[in-house]
Amino acid sequence: MLYPMTFILCFLGALIIFSGNLVWRRRLRLAAEVDEMGSSSRIEDLRTFKDCQTASVLLELFDNDGAGAWPPKANHDSWPMALRPYKDIYLELLPLLPAAEPSLDDNVNNERRNRYRSQMQKLLKERIDIAQVDQILAAVEAGKWDVLPRDAYNGFYACVAVCRHAYRWATIPVVKVAQAEKIVDFPQELDAPWPFLQRNFGVTAESGNNTANVLHNFNEKGERVYKINVGMSDMIRSSEEVFFRMFYNLEILAFPIYCAMVRAIICFEENDKVSCVRHLENITFRLRYLLLVFYENLTESRVSHSVWLSYVQGFQGWGVGKMIDGEFVKYDGLSGNHVLFFQALDAFLGMDRYLTDENMIRYIPVNQRKLCITLKEHSFRNNVKEHNDTRLENEFSKIVNHLKLFRAAHRARVMPYLEQPAPERLTMTAGKSVLEGRTAEDTKAALKALDQMLAIRLKETV
């Protein structure tokens, strides 16, 4: 009777795990719905503390960059007529961008890329009036937001960013001849609006960023507007959709945590330890749901190892630059390190940030930088340790443990994606550009160095 009983226990255990996963998924959906309904009340609560620096900075991010929401609202339809051709052109040329079977022939790839760029140049020149575009963006820069409201501005920022990335690569998957480029001569129609957009968000890179390319690429219905792999297989298209939606959903669940961070800081500074503990408990509880977005989606069944490197990641890279004051400056593309939530959580915990000052200015919008700087300045975790307040210290320990578990899981899960064969290209990450020389040993060494970087960040999470 031992074996049947063992089987029954194993079956019941599996059933409990399966049922638990269903419950967690249902809770995650409910949490997102409740968060959406509760955003207004949270914001109104924060407005009562607007004289507090942390609350003021978060409100500025919500009201200005977010157009009264977080993740940011982005309108992709209600633009002045002079701006609308940008969206039309991207979507019209989209079927020319991805290739079901990438070529290993440089001549074939050059011909394909030249054809895409020529078509984009032609349509931009025919349909875009640069003087009108400059006039609209200059008016907004002068404070006339009625010309292009903030949500529409966000949508336009996304559109120009993805147009620039599409022109930069001119074919997907990314190929070696594209990676070999050092400087790209962009059409004036793509260069003219870019300084206005970058100045508004306080960033300097020639490439896009997580805010423009990912967060602003969702409309008010939660639909991605500028896709990459139209016409490709279901596996490719679903992997693309799941991967980028994961980052958007992270920020949906992050906003109540930002609010709880601010309230915890205010309560601690007012010596209201009871309320402070309650807000830390709220952070711990919500952090578990937020990390489920990663645990449940960055899996082989949801984002395929075999297609991610070639069809999902590459478009967001960059790896070219320009001459500035006689010096060549190269820019990178998007990186997971650009995600606001993990920067904010590190800052709240009093940890040093990963990105350099230079890269923060290049890729992270200024109001996001201000939030992280303020959270770090007002971090009270070390004060809790010094005063041996066990209730607060225990909650901080739980938050850190969740973050350590996430970073260990991220390290384990990301490497199989990066190790996939992609003979049409040199090894690269979107955020670090090309990592290798020409040999297999170079590739292995580059990936080992990247893994070591992840290991160091995990070790720093204490």
Solvent accessible surface area in square Angstrom, and as a share of the most:
residue,aa,sasa,rsa
1,M,192,0.86
2,L,130,0.65
3,Y,179,0.68
4,P,69,0.43
5,M,101,0.45
6,T,63,0.37
7,F,143,0.59
8,I,83,0.42
9,L,110,0.55
10,C,84,0.50
11,F,112,0.47
12,L,82,0.41
13,G,29,0.28
14,A,60,0.46
15,L,85,0.42
16,I,122,0.62
17,I,118,0.60
18,F,118,0.49
19,S,47,0.30
20,G,26,0.25
21,N,63,0.33
22,L,87,0.43
23,V,70,0.40
24,W,60,0.21
25,R,96,0.35
26,R,142,0.52
27,R,112,0.41
28,L,27,0.13
29,R,143,0.52
30,L,74,0.37
31,A,16,0.13
32,A,32,0.24
33,E,93,0.42
34,V,76,0.44
35,D,4,0.02
36,E,132,0.59
37,M,149,0.67
38,G,16,0.15
39,S,29,0.19
40,S,82,0.53
41,S,74,0.48
42,R,44,0.16
43,I,6,0.03
44,E,104,0.47
45,D,55,0.28
46,L,1,0.00
47,R,86,0.31
48,T,103,0.60
49,F,45,0.19
50,K,128,0.54
51,D,139,0.72
52,C,45,0.27
53,Q,92,0.41
54,T,3,0.02
55,A,0,0.00
56,S,48,0.31
57,V,14,0.08
58,L,1,0.00
59,L,11,0.06
60,E,58,0.26
61,L,1,0.01
62,F,18,0.08
63,D,49,0.25
64,N,47,0.24
65,D,15,0.08
66,G,0,0.00
67,A,16,0.12
68,G,37,0.35
69,A,24,0.18
70,W,18,0.06
71,P,14,0.09
72,P,3,0.02
73,K,77,0.33
74,A,0,0.00
75,N,30,0.15
76,H,6,0.03
77,D,99,0.51
78,S,69,0.45
79,W,6,0.02
80,P,35,0.22
81,M,141,0.63
82,A,15,0.12
83,L,0,0.00
84,R,99,0.36
85,P,22,0.14
86,Y,1,0.00
87,K,38,0.16
88,D,74,0.38
89,I,0,0.00
90,Y,1,0.00
91,L,69,0.35
92,E,89,0.40
93,L,4,0.02
94,L,7,0.04
95,P,86,0.54
96,L,70,0.35
97,L,0,0.00
98,P,5,0.03
99,A,17,0.13
100,A,68,0.53
101,E,150,0.67
102,P,41,0.26
103,S,32,0.21
104,L,120,0.59
105,D,66,0.34
106,D,72,0.37
107,N,117,0.60
108,V,74,0.43
109,N,7,0.03
110,N,58,0.30
111,E,112,0.50
112,R,53,0.19
113,R,9,0.03
114,N,91,0.46
115,R,114,0.42
116,Y,3,0.01
117,R,33,0.12
118,S,62,0.40
119,Q,68,0.30
120,M,0,0.00
121,Q,81,0.36
122,K,108,0.46
123,L,12,0.06
124,L,0,0.00
125,K,162,0.69
126,E,108,0.49
127,R,97,0.35
128,I,13,0.06
129,D,65,0.33
130,I,46,0.23
131,A,74,0.58
132,Q,87,0.39
133,V,0,0.00
134,D,47,0.25
135,Q,132,0.59
136,I,22,0.11
137,L,2,0.01
138,A,45,0.35
139,A,22,0.17
140,V,4,0.02
141,E,93,0.42
142,A,81,0.63
143,G,47,0.45
144,K,118,0.50
145,W,58,0.20
146,D,122,0.63
147,V,54,0.31
148,L,0,0.00
149,P,64,0.40
150,R,72,0.26
151,D,28,0.14
152,A,1,0.01
153,Y,6,0.02
154,N,3,0.01
155,G,0,0.00
156,F,0,0.00
157,Y,0,0.00
158,A,0,0.00
159,C,0,0.00
160,V,0,0.00
161,A,0,0.00
162,V,3,0.02
163,C,1,0.00
164,R,2,0.01
165,H,0,0.00
166,A,0,0.00
167,Y,4,0.02
168,R,1,0.00
169,W,3,0.01
170,A,0,0.00
171,T,4,0.02
172,I,0,0.00
173,P,1,0.01
174,V,0,0.00
175,V,3,0.01
176,K,71,0.30
177,V,27,0.15
178,A,0,0.00
179,Q,13,0.06
180,A,64,0.49
181,E,40,0.18
182,K,134,0.57
183,I,91,0.46
184,V,14,0.08
185,D,127,0.66
186,F,19,0.08
187,P,17,0.11
188,Q,105,0.47
189,E,17,0.08
190,L,0,0.00
191,D,49,0.25
192,A,13,0.10
193,P,0,0.00
194,W,8,0.03
195,P,62,0.39
196,F,32,0.13
197,L,0,0.00
198,Q,8,0.04
199,R,133,0.49
200,N,56,0.29
201,F,4,0.02
202,G,23,0.22
203,V,5,0.03
204,T,74,0.43
205,A,0,0.00
206,E,31,0.14
207,S,1,0.00
208,G,1,0.01
209,N,2,0.01
210,N,11,0.06
211,T,5,0.03
212,A,0,0.00
213,N,3,0.02
214,V,4,0.02
215,L,2,0.01
216,H,0,0.00
217,N,4,0.02
218,F,2,0.01
219,N,33,0.17
220,E,106,0.47
221,K,170,0.72
222,G,18,0.17
223,E,87,0.39
224,R,14,0.05
225,V,25,0.14
226,Y,2,0.01
227,K,76,0.32
228,I,2,0.01
229,N,1,0.01
230,V,61,0.35
231,G,66,0.63
232,M,30,0.13
233,S,60,0.39
234,D,103,0.53
235,M,105,0.47
236,I,14,0.07
237,R,103,0.37
238,S,55,0.36
239,S,1,0.01
240,E,4,0.02
241,E,45,0.20
242,V,18,0.10
243,F,27,0.11
244,F,7,0.03
245,R,74,0.27
246,M,7,0.03
247,F,33,0.14
248,Y,26,0.10
249,N,45,0.23
250,L,6,0.03
251,E,1,0.00
252,I,50,0.25
253,L,8,0.04
254,A,0,0.00
255,F,3,0.01
256,P,2,0.01
257,I,0,0.00
258,Y,2,0.01
259,C,6,0.04
260,A,4,0.03
261,M,0,0.00
262,V,0,0.00
263,R,43,0.16
264,A,0,0.00
265,I,1,0.00
266,I,3,0.02
267,C,5,0.03
268,F,34,0.14
269,E,101,0.45
270,E,110,0.49
271,N,112,0.58
272,D,56,0.29
273,K,56,0.24
274,V,106,0.61
275,S,17,0.11
276,C,0,0.00
277,V,19,0.11
278,R,130,0.47
279,H,23,0.10
280,L,0,0.00
281,E,82,0.37
282,N,50,0.26
283,I,0,0.00
284,T,14,0.08
285,F,102,0.42
286,R,37,0.14
287,L,0,0.00
288,R,94,0.34
289,Y,13,0.05
290,L,0,0.00
291,L,2,0.01
292,L,26,0.13
293,V,5,0.03
294,F,8,0.04
295,Y,47,0.18
296,E,41,0.18
297,N,21,0.11
298,L,12,0.06
299,T,40,0.23
300,E,92,0.41
301,S,104,0.67
302,R,114,0.42
303,V,0,0.00
304,S,7,0.04
305,H,47,0.21
306,S,77,0.50
307,V,14,0.08
308,W,19,0.07
309,L,8,0.04
310,S,13,0.09
311,Y,16,0.06
312,V,0,0.00
313,Q,9,0.04
314,G,0,0.00
315,F,2,0.01
316,Q,11,0.05
317,G,0,0.00
318,W,1,0.00
319,G,14,0.14
320,V,3,0.01
321,G,7,0.07
322,K,77,0.33
323,M,105,0.47
324,I,65,0.33
325,D,149,0.77
326,G,70,0.67
327,E,116,0.52
328,F,78,0.33
329,V,25,0.14
330,K,88,0.37
331,Y,8,0.03
332,D,28,0.14
333,G,0,0.00
334,L,14,0.07
335,S,27,0.17
336,G,48,0.46
337,N,53,0.27
338,H,8,0.04
339,V,4,0.02
340,L,2,0.01
341,F,0,0.00
342,F,25,0.10
343,Q,21,0.10
344,A,0,0.00
345,L,0,0.00
346,D,6,0.03
347,A,8,0.06
348,F,1,0.00
349,L,4,0.02
350,G,26,0.25
351,M,17,0.08
352,D,107,0.55
353,R,106,0.39
354,Y,68,0.26
355,L,18,0.09
356,T,79,0.46
357,D,94,0.49
358,E,102,0.46
359,N,36,0.18
360,M,7,0.03
361,I,82,0.41
362,R,37,0.13
363,Y,5,0.02
364,I,1,0.00
365,P,2,0.01
366,V,48,0.28
367,N,15,0.08
368,Q,4,0.02
369,R,36,0.13
370,K,72,0.30
371,L,1,0.01
372,C,11,0.07
373,I,82,0.41
374,T,5,0.03
375,L,1,0.01
376,K,78,0.33
377,E,113,0.51
378,H,47,0.21
379,S,27,0.18
380,F,6,0.02
381,R,22,0.08
382,N,95,0.49
383,N,62,0.32
384,V,3,0.02
385,K,96,0.41
386,E,133,0.60
387,H,140,0.62
388,N,109,0.56
389,D,25,0.13
390,T,83,0.48
391,R,119,0.43
392,L,1,0.00
393,E,54,0.24
394,N,86,0.44
395,E,13,0.06
396,F,3,0.01
397,S,53,0.34
398,K,97,0.41
399,I,0,0.00
400,V,9,0.05
401,N,92,0.47
402,H,42,0.19
403,L,0,0.00
404,K,77,0.33
405,L,109,0.54
406,F,18,0.08
407,R,29,0.10
408,A,41,0.32
409,A,21,0.17
410,H,54,0.24
411,R,75,0.27
412,A,69,0.54
413,R,72,0.26
414,V,23,0.13
415,M,19,0.09
416,P,44,0.27
417,Y,3,0.01
418,L,9,0.04
419,E,104,0.46
420,Q,52,0.23
421,P,118,0.74
422,A,14,0.11
423,P,86,0.54
424,E,9,0.04
425,R,10,0.04
426,L,24,0.12
427,T,18,0.11
428,M,3,0.01
429,T,17,0.10
430,A,11,0.09
431,G,14,0.14
432,K,88,0.37
433,S,2,0.01
434,V,54,0.31
435,L,48,0.24
436,E,32,0.14
437,G,32,0.31
438,R,173,0.63
439,T,68,0.40
440,A,79,0.61
441,E,127,0.57
442,D,56,0.29
443,T,30,0.18
444,K,155,0.66
445,A,61,0.48
446,A,15,0.11
447,L,17,0.08
448,K,153,0.65
449,A,64,0.50
450,L,19,0.09
451,D,35,0.18
452,Q,100,0.44
453,M,47,0.21
454,L,28,0.14
455,A,18,0.14
456,I,86,0.43
457,R,28,0.10
458,L,38,0.19
459,K,167,0.71
460,E,84,0.38
461,T,0,0.00
462,V,104,0.60
